[in-house]
Amino acid sequence: MTEFAKMLKDYRLTTAEILYHLPDHPGLLQSYIWQDYDLAPRFPVLHKFLDFWRSSLDGPLFSVTVGSTELIAPQRVRFADTVLRLH
């Protein structure tokens, strides 16, 4: 499915900051940024990625912070406060 088709089906650009413990140094945290198109508020694509992380990667998750925004939305109409003319 193309990105535009996903947007029409209410997919949103979703960004997640994943903090995880380093496998060799569990006292240290590392940050990983993940970004993809996903359906809010359930985020099935992100959950699939996190399931893969838990089953295949060594660094245990510490926290996941998610941000999401609509890409296709009605435009806001604003009126101009000032009109300037140059001769």
Secondary structure as UniProt FT lines:
FT   HELIX           3..8
FT   TURN            9..10
FT   STRAND          12..21
FT   TURN            26..27
FT   STRAND          29..38
FT   TURN            40..42
FT   HELIX           44..56
FT   STRAND          61..69
//
